[in-house]
Amino acid sequence: MRSICLIALLACCTLVSADGLQLQRQEGFKAYYRGSVTVAGQFQFFAEDEFNHGLCFYPQGVSAALIPRSAEDERMPWFCFSNQQQAFTLLQVPSSLPAGFCSAEGSAQLRISHYMTDTTPSEVSDMAQLESVLQAKPLRLLPCE
């Protein structure tokens, strides 16, 4: 009986470790990860903002801990999508907002892969490929301030 429980426990842990992001290679300020992970949080798009890089995602709660960060990297966990056009389509975000609206936001549970951290000391963001949207709440358009 003990050996059956041990085998079941090992099988469970093996399945968990097969899912996630594993460091593939490091190139200067960039680190590339293989694998995929499911995250939940908020997405945002700022139509006219020189500091943002398109449609981006901010994991929250337990999901935030799934985003790779080295001990020296104190940035909050967030990323933009490397496949922007597909992300706009999958999240049902218009690539141009109606007059009077400057941003769009919503919450979702996503499956991402091909994660890349970028710690270049400038206005850059991490990138990830959006694989699928598992759940999404209706999009909110926010007026310009």
Beta strands, then each sheet from edge to edge (+ up, - down):
strand 1: 20-27
strand 2: 30-46
strand 3: 55-59
strand 4: 79-81
strand 5: 101-118
strand 6: 126-136
strand 7: 140-143
sheet 1: 1+ 2- 3+ 4- 6- 5+ 7-
end
